């Protein structure tokens, strides 16, 4: 959606899929908080059914690459967008031999499938330390 200089909803609708289409998103619980507002904005412009499930980056990577069985032999469906809060692992996808550093070829699942990685944010862990604390507390 072209938000530069404001939102032009009518011109943005020209980029929408056919009404009634569906979009499936799966992956990182950390990235979920970015995906939810995007879903709301997208659905306000396009008449699509968006499904978001958060079960971790690994699951998102597997599902975008079309791996159809999990470790419990349960059937999974492919997704359109994977939420990942980490880089691809070599066992999942590779961009070896590609000129672009954002296009990856799936190693697991459907190896004929390629995916585009779009970095949206950086995350991290912050540790807070209380001065003078003498006892270690596990949470």
N, CA, C and O of each residue as an XYZ file, in Angstrom:
556
protein
N       0.841     -1.184      0.000
C       0.000      0.000      0.000
C       0.879      1.238      0.000
O       1.805      1.346      0.804
N       0.601      2.150     -0.877
C       1.427      3.348     -1.002
C       1.078      4.382      0.048
O       0.129      5.147     -0.123
N       1.826      4.413      1.120
C       1.532      5.347      2.200
C       2.373      6.614      2.132
O       2.185      7.522      2.942
N       3.294      6.689      1.179
C       4.154      7.859      1.073
C       3.295      9.078      0.745
O       2.581      9.093     -0.258
N       3.371     10.090      1.591
C       2.588     11.299      1.366
C       1.116     11.130      1.687
O       0.307     11.980      1.314
N       0.753     10.067      2.360
C      -0.648      9.835      2.704
C      -1.180      8.615      1.986
O      -0.523      8.057      1.107
N      -2.369      8.211      2.366
C      -2.959      7.005      1.810
C      -3.934      7.349      0.705
O      -4.866      8.121      0.929
N      -3.746      6.798     -0.476
C      -4.661      6.963     -1.591
C      -5.362      5.630     -1.791
O      -4.920      4.785     -2.570
N      -6.469      5.460     -1.068
C      -7.144      4.165     -1.018
C      -7.601      3.704     -2.395
O      -7.464      2.523     -2.715
N      -8.129      4.583     -3.205
C      -8.639      4.156     -4.511
C      -7.528      3.613     -5.401
O      -7.713      2.583     -6.049
N      -6.377      4.285     -5.446
C      -5.295      3.756     -6.286
C      -4.681      2.507     -5.652
O      -4.193      1.632     -6.369
N      -4.697      2.411     -4.322
C      -4.177      1.219     -3.666
C      -5.035     -0.001     -3.964
O      -4.526     -1.122     -3.998
N      -6.328      0.202     -4.179
C      -7.220     -0.928     -4.482
C      -6.869     -1.600     -5.801
O      -7.221     -2.761     -6.010
N      -6.187     -0.898     -6.690
C      -5.813     -1.508     -7.970
C      -4.778     -2.612     -7.763
O      -4.566     -3.434     -8.654
N      -4.134     -2.638     -6.602
C      -3.124     -3.661     -6.291
C      -3.707     -4.820     -5.487
O      -2.975     -5.735     -5.109
N      -4.989     -4.797     -5.225
C      -5.633     -5.843     -4.427
C      -5.882     -7.090     -5.272
O      -6.115     -6.995     -6.477
N      -5.830     -8.254     -4.636
C      -6.248     -9.476     -5.335
C      -7.767     -9.455     -5.508
O      -8.433     -8.593     -4.934
N      -8.324    -10.376     -6.280
C      -9.784    -10.417     -6.452
C     -10.511    -10.518     -5.107
O     -10.030    -11.180     -4.188
N     -11.659     -9.868     -4.996
C     -12.460     -9.917     -3.769
C     -12.735    -11.366     -3.398
O     -13.019    -12.194     -4.264
N     -12.650    -11.665     -2.115
C     -12.889    -13.008     -1.631
C     -11.640    -13.880     -1.587
O     -11.689    -15.018     -1.120
N     -10.513    -13.342     -2.075
C      -9.257    -14.093     -2.014
C      -8.823    -14.246     -0.565
O      -9.319    -13.554      0.324
N      -7.891    -15.160     -0.344
C      -7.390    -15.350      1.015
C      -5.876    -15.204      1.034
O      -5.195    -15.436      0.035
N      -5.378    -14.822      2.177
C      -3.952    -14.634      2.406
C      -3.629    -15.297      3.733
O      -4.236    -14.969      4.753
N      -2.672    -16.235      3.732
C      -2.328    -16.924      4.973
C      -0.922    -16.531      5.415
O       0.013    -16.481      4.616
N      -0.801    -16.255      6.712
C       0.453    -15.807      7.313
C       0.725    -16.695      8.524
O      -0.180    -16.974      9.310
N       1.983    -17.140      8.673
C       2.315    -18.036      9.782
C       3.749    -17.785     10.220
O       4.605    -17.488      9.386
N       4.023    -17.897     11.502
C       5.403    -17.803     11.952
C       5.602    -17.187     13.314
O       4.873    -17.483     14.261
N       6.595    -16.330     13.399
C       7.117    -15.785     14.640
C       6.077    -15.091     15.517
O       5.277    -14.284     15.044
N       6.110    -15.425     16.791
C       5.232    -14.737     17.734
C       5.718    -13.305     17.965
O       4.910    -12.417     18.237
N       7.030    -13.074     17.860
C       7.570    -11.723     18.039
C       7.121    -10.801     16.908
O       6.803     -9.637     17.149
N       7.094    -11.310     15.681
C       6.699    -10.499     14.526
C       5.182    -10.341     14.421
O       4.694     -9.530     13.634
N       4.448    -11.104     15.202
C       2.989    -11.023     15.179
C       2.500     -9.608     15.458
O       1.511     -9.167     14.873
N       3.178     -8.901     16.339
C       2.736     -7.569     16.733
C       2.939     -6.536     15.625
O       2.378     -5.442     15.686
N       3.729     -6.874     14.625
C       3.870     -6.037     13.440
C       2.826     -6.449     12.401
O       2.273     -5.602     11.700
N       2.563     -7.739     12.306
C       1.634     -8.261     11.294
C       0.185     -7.877     11.569
O      -0.573     -7.644     10.627
N      -0.210     -7.805     12.813
C      -1.618     -7.515     13.124
C      -2.076     -6.140     12.624
O      -3.145     -6.054     12.019
N      -1.320     -5.069     12.848
C      -1.749     -3.781     12.274
C      -1.720     -3.783     10.746
O      -2.560     -3.142     10.114
N      -0.751     -4.505     10.139
C      -0.713     -4.616      8.682
C      -1.970     -5.319      8.173
O      -2.558     -4.911      7.172
N      -2.371     -6.372      8.870
C      -3.585     -7.093      8.478
C      -4.777     -6.148      8.488
O      -5.567     -6.119      7.544
N      -4.900     -5.386      9.550
C      -6.029     -4.461      9.690
C      -6.041     -3.429      8.557
O      -7.092     -3.158      7.977
N      -4.894     -2.862      8.249
C      -4.778     -1.878      7.179
C      -5.081     -2.512      5.825
O      -5.826     -1.941      5.029
N      -4.516     -3.673      5.561
C      -4.726     -4.354      4.284
C      -6.192     -4.681      4.079
O      -6.729     -4.468      2.992
N      -6.843     -5.194      5.109
C      -8.249     -5.558      5.005
C      -9.146     -4.329      4.872
O     -10.259     -4.425      4.356
N      -8.664     -3.169      5.338
C      -9.472     -1.946      5.189
C      -9.469     -1.458      3.746
O     -10.337     -0.677      3.356
N      -8.507     -1.907      2.951
C      -8.402     -1.497      1.554
C      -8.856     -2.616      0.616
O      -9.563     -2.358     -0.357
N      -8.457     -3.848      0.901
C      -8.747     -4.992      0.029
C      -9.749     -5.924      0.693
O      -9.691     -6.155      1.901
N     -10.664     -6.454     -0.101
C     -11.666     -7.396      0.412
C     -11.098     -8.804      0.367
O     -11.432     -9.589     -0.521
N     -10.241     -9.121      1.325
C      -9.605    -10.432      1.393
C      -9.773    -11.006      2.787
O      -9.992    -10.283      3.759
N      -9.664    -12.320      2.859
C      -9.687    -13.014      4.140
C      -8.238    -13.274      4.542
O      -7.521    -13.998      3.851
N      -7.807    -12.684      5.656
C      -6.433    -12.849      6.122
C      -6.442    -13.726      7.368
O      -7.179    -13.466      8.320
N      -5.610    -14.772      7.349
C      -5.469    -15.650      8.499
C      -4.039    -15.561      8.998
O      -3.096    -15.779      8.236
N      -3.871    -15.236     10.290
C      -2.541    -15.154     10.888
C      -2.449    -16.160     12.028
O      -3.303    -16.193     12.914
N      -1.396    -16.982     11.992
C      -1.107    -17.915     13.075
C       0.339    -17.723     13.496
O       1.229    -17.615     12.652
N       0.569    -17.681     14.780
C       1.925    -17.518     15.289
C       2.328    -18.771     16.061
O       1.712    -19.121     17.068
N       3.365    -19.435     15.576
C       3.849    -20.644     16.242
C       5.372    -20.719     16.193
O       5.952    -21.770     16.470
N       6.014    -19.622     15.847
C       7.468    -19.582     15.822
C       8.038    -19.455     14.413
O       7.411    -19.846     13.429
N       9.251    -18.893     14.347
C       9.932    -18.674     13.072
C      10.148    -19.972     12.303
O      10.000    -20.000     11.082
N      10.494    -21.037     13.003
C      10.743    -22.321     12.340
C       9.512    -22.776     11.571
O       9.616    -23.188     10.415
N       8.361    -22.704     12.197
C       7.116    -23.131     11.552
C       6.795    -22.240     10.353
O       6.329    -22.729      9.324
N       7.041    -20.943     10.482
C       6.805    -20.038      9.364
C       7.684    -20.373      8.177
O       7.221    -20.379      7.036
N       8.961    -20.654      8.444
C       9.885    -21.029      7.383
C       9.495    -22.327      6.703
O       9.570    -22.446      5.480
N       9.080    -23.293      7.496
C       8.654    -24.573      6.940
C       7.418    -24.412      6.063
O       7.343    -24.980      4.974
N       6.469    -23.649      6.535
C       5.195    -23.522      5.825
C       5.316    -22.687      4.550
O       4.627    -22.972      3.570
N       6.175    -21.664      4.538
C       6.338    -20.860      3.319
C       7.044    -21.680      2.244
O       6.800    -21.490      1.052
N       7.914    -22.586      2.666
C       8.634    -23.435      1.708
C       7.844    -24.680      1.322
O       8.313    -25.493      0.526
N       6.672    -24.827      1.871
C       5.821    -25.928      1.454
C       6.113    -27.256      2.104
O       5.702    -28.295      1.587
N       6.821    -27.254      3.240
C       7.007    -28.510      3.967
C       5.635    -28.893      4.517
O       5.042    -28.138      5.288
N       5.138    -30.042      4.129
C       3.744    -30.370      4.430
C       3.539    -31.308      5.604
O       2.401    -31.643      5.935
N       4.629    -31.740      6.244
C       4.488    -32.582      7.436
C       5.355    -32.042      8.537
O       6.506    -31.679      8.297
N       4.821    -31.978      9.754
C       5.650    -31.566     10.879
C       6.213    -32.808     11.561
O       5.998    -33.926     11.093
N       6.931    -32.618     12.662
C       7.581    -33.755     13.324
C       6.592    -34.773     13.879
O       6.974    -35.901     14.189
N       5.322    -34.383     14.006
C       4.298    -35.302     14.495
C       3.530    -35.933     13.330
O       2.511    -36.592     13.535
N       4.036    -35.721     12.087
C       3.411    -36.234     10.865
C       2.038    -35.616     10.610
O       1.212    -36.191      9.901
N       1.804    -34.456     11.188
C       0.548    -33.755     10.945
C       0.653    -32.992      9.629
O       1.699    -32.420      9.320
N      -0.410    -32.984      8.868
C      -0.413    -32.279      7.597
C      -0.482    -30.768      7.833
O      -1.239    -30.294      8.680
N       0.311    -30.033      7.078
C       0.322    -28.578      7.150
C       0.027    -28.035      5.756
O       0.284    -28.703      4.754
N      -0.502    -26.846      5.701
C      -0.738    -26.218      4.406
C       0.307    -25.127      4.181
O       0.838    -24.551      5.131
N       0.588    -24.859      2.920
C       1.497    -23.778      2.571
C       0.905    -22.448      2.988
O      -0.315    -22.295      3.059
N       1.764    -21.495      3.261
C       1.310    -20.148      3.584
C       1.865    -19.177      2.550
O       2.799    -19.496      1.814
N       1.275    -17.991      2.509
C       1.694    -16.955      1.564
C       2.802    -16.080      2.130
O       3.673    -15.615      1.394
N       2.766    -15.858      3.444
C       3.761    -15.005      4.109
C       4.247    -15.707      5.366
O       3.456    -16.241      6.144
N       5.558    -15.698      5.550
C       6.154    -16.263      6.756
C       6.665    -15.120      7.628
O       7.354    -14.222      7.144
N       6.330    -15.159      8.889
C       6.874    -14.198      9.858
C       8.079    -14.853     10.510
O       7.955    -15.916     11.119
N       9.241    -14.231     10.390
C      10.443    -14.799     11.004
C      11.187    -13.693     11.742
O      11.360    -12.591     11.222
N      11.617    -13.996     12.936
C      12.369    -13.007     13.722
C      13.842    -13.420     13.811
O      14.533    -13.118     14.784
N      14.291    -14.104     12.786
C      15.690    -14.537     12.702
C      16.011    -14.766     11.234
O      15.106    -14.868     10.406
N      17.310    -14.848     10.907
C      17.673    -15.151      9.513
C      17.341    -16.601      9.155
O      17.126    -17.439     10.030
N      17.306    -16.875      7.857
C      17.116    -18.250      7.390
C      18.291    -19.109      7.824
O      19.434    -18.652      7.824
N      18.015    -20.340      8.190
C      19.072    -21.322      8.462
C      19.416    -22.012      7.151
O      18.575    -22.122      6.258
N      20.665    -22.480      7.039
C      21.107    -23.154      5.817
C      20.272    -24.396      5.501
O      20.160    -24.789      4.340
N      19.693    -25.008      6.518
C      18.879    -26.202      6.314
C      17.474    -25.861      5.818
O      16.727    -26.755      5.421
N      17.104    -24.565      5.837
C      15.769    -24.133      5.431
C      15.757    -23.546      4.017
O      14.967    -23.954      3.166
N      16.647    -22.585      3.789
C      16.694    -21.890      2.502
C      18.096    -21.337      2.285
O      18.852    -21.127      3.234
N      18.428    -21.106      1.019
C      19.767    -20.637      0.677
C      19.689    -19.580     -0.420
O      18.837    -19.654     -1.306
N      20.578    -18.605     -0.352
C      20.657    -17.636     -1.451
C      22.016    -17.729     -2.151
O      22.460    -16.785     -2.805
N      22.654    -18.873     -2.000
C      23.945    -19.124     -2.634
C      23.805    -19.025     -4.159
O      22.901    -19.611     -4.754
N      24.707    -18.284     -4.762
C      24.705    -18.125     -6.203
C      23.748    -17.062     -6.720
O      23.658    -16.851     -7.929
N      23.044    -16.403     -5.842
C      22.100    -15.352     -6.246
C      22.766    -13.989     -6.126
O      23.544    -13.744     -5.204
N      22.456    -13.113     -7.061
C      22.997    -11.752     -7.024
C      22.325    -10.935     -5.925
O      22.944    -10.048     -5.337
N      21.053    -11.239     -5.648
C      20.301    -10.511     -4.618
C      20.456    -11.207     -3.282
O      20.407    -12.435     -3.209
N      20.644    -10.433     -2.226
C      20.790    -11.052     -0.902
C      19.457    -11.234     -0.195
O      19.426    -11.629      0.971
N      18.347    -10.950     -0.887
C      17.034    -11.065     -0.258
C      16.148    -12.140     -0.895
O      15.021    -12.348     -0.448
N      16.636    -12.819     -1.922
C      15.888    -13.909     -2.548
C      16.540    -15.228     -2.136
O      17.747    -15.416     -2.285
N      15.715    -16.131     -1.618
C      16.203    -17.415     -1.127
C      15.469    -18.552     -1.830
O      14.284    -18.441     -2.145
N      16.181    -19.636     -2.069
C      15.592    -20.850     -2.617
C      15.372    -21.826     -1.468
O      16.271    -22.058     -0.660
N      14.184    -22.390     -1.403
C      13.869    -23.325     -0.327
C      14.723    -24.580     -0.446
O      14.904    -25.121     -1.537
N      15.243    -25.034      0.680
C      16.020    -26.269      0.749
C      15.110    -27.388      1.242
O      15.214    -28.527      0.786
N      14.229    -27.063      2.165
C      13.283    -28.047      2.697
C      11.944    -27.879      1.988
O      11.671    -26.832      1.401
N      11.127    -28.899      2.047
C       9.818    -28.800      1.409
C       9.936    -28.793     -0.105
O      10.556    -29.684     -0.685
N       9.345    -27.796     -0.749
C       9.340    -27.676     -2.199
C      10.572    -26.899     -2.643
O      10.579    -25.669     -2.593
N      11.614    -27.606     -3.077
C      12.882    -26.956     -3.423
C      12.794    -26.137     -4.712
O      13.748    -25.438     -5.054
N      11.680    -26.206     -5.430
C      11.511    -25.367     -6.622
C      10.947    -23.995     -6.233
O      10.819    -23.109     -7.078
N      10.620    -23.832     -4.980
C      10.007    -22.590     -4.506
C      11.076    -21.609     -4.037
O      12.006    -21.989     -3.325
N      10.939    -20.344     -4.438
C      11.822    -19.275     -3.986
C      11.011    -18.290     -3.152
O       9.815    -18.107     -3.380
N      11.669    -17.662     -2.187
C      11.001    -16.710     -1.314
C      11.810    -15.413     -1.259
O      13.025    -15.413     -1.457
N      11.117    -14.317     -0.988
C      11.754    -13.011     -0.875
C      11.724    -12.610      0.593
O      10.667    -12.616      1.224
N      12.878    -12.265      1.131
C      12.979    -11.836      2.527
C      12.958    -10.312      2.581
O      13.766     -9.648      1.932
N      12.025     -9.764      3.362
C      11.913     -8.325      3.536
C      12.144     -8.021      5.012
O      11.327     -8.381      5.859
N      13.251     -7.363      5.315
C      13.533     -7.007      6.702
C      12.611     -5.865      7.115
O      12.507     -4.855      6.419
N      11.938     -6.036      8.264
C      10.988     -5.024      8.708
C      11.424     -4.332      9.990
O      10.986     -3.216     10.268
N      12.271     -4.969     10.766
C      12.684     -4.389     12.047
C      13.860     -5.187     12.600
O      14.182     -6.269     12.111
N      14.475     -4.646     13.600
C      15.501     -5.352     14.356
C      14.943     -5.600     15.740
O      14.297     -4.727     16.320
N      15.185     -6.775     16.267
C      14.743     -7.026     17.637
C      15.949     -7.377     18.488
O      17.042     -7.610     17.972
N      15.747     -7.412     19.759
C      16.835     -7.715     20.669
C      16.308     -8.024     22.053
O      15.109     -7.947     22.318
N      17.220     -8.369     22.915
C      16.879     -8.674     24.304
C      17.617     -7.680     25.194
O      18.811     -7.438     25.015
N      16.911     -7.123     26.131
C      17.507     -6.179     27.064
C      17.457     -6.790     28.451
O      16.420     -7.295     28.879
N      18.572     -6.744     29.146
C      18.606     -7.247     30.523
C      18.657     -6.056     31.462
O      19.487     -5.161     31.299
N      17.782     -6.047     32.427
C      17.777     -4.997     33.434
C      18.430     -5.539     34.698
O      18.108     -6.642     35.142
N      19.328     -4.783     35.267
C      20.044     -5.204     36.461
C      19.755     -4.202     37.575
O      19.853     -2.990     37.382
N      19.400     -4.728     38.731
C      19.124     -3.877     39.880
C      20.420     -3.722     40.683
O      21.035     -4.713     41.078
N      20.815     -2.503     40.913
C      22.046     -2.218     41.653
C      21.929     -2.738     43.080
O      20.934     -2.480     43.758
N      22.942     -3.469     43.538
C      22.965     -3.966     44.899
C      22.235     -5.292     45.091
O      22.154     -5.777     46.219
N      21.714     -5.880     44.054
C      21.023     -7.148     44.145
C      22.027     -8.254     44.469
O      23.028     -8.414     43.770
N      21.758     -9.008     45.522
C      22.689    -10.057     45.935
C      22.144    -11.460     45.696
O      22.883    -12.436     45.823
N      20.882    -11.576     45.358
C      20.277    -12.883     45.127
C      19.849    -12.998     43.671
O      19.243    -12.082     43.115
N      20.170    -14.122     43.070
C      19.788    -14.349     41.695
C      18.395    -14.918     41.677
O      18.114    -15.907     42.355
N      17.518    -14.304     40.909
C      16.125    -14.735     40.816
C      15.878    -15.255     39.417
O      16.170    -14.571     38.436
N      15.338    -16.469     39.317
C      14.986    -17.048     38.025
C      13.504    -16.831     37.784
O      12.668    -17.078     38.654
N      13.199    -16.367     36.587
C      11.785    -16.166     36.235
C      11.310    -17.281     35.348
O      10.148    -17.296     34.942
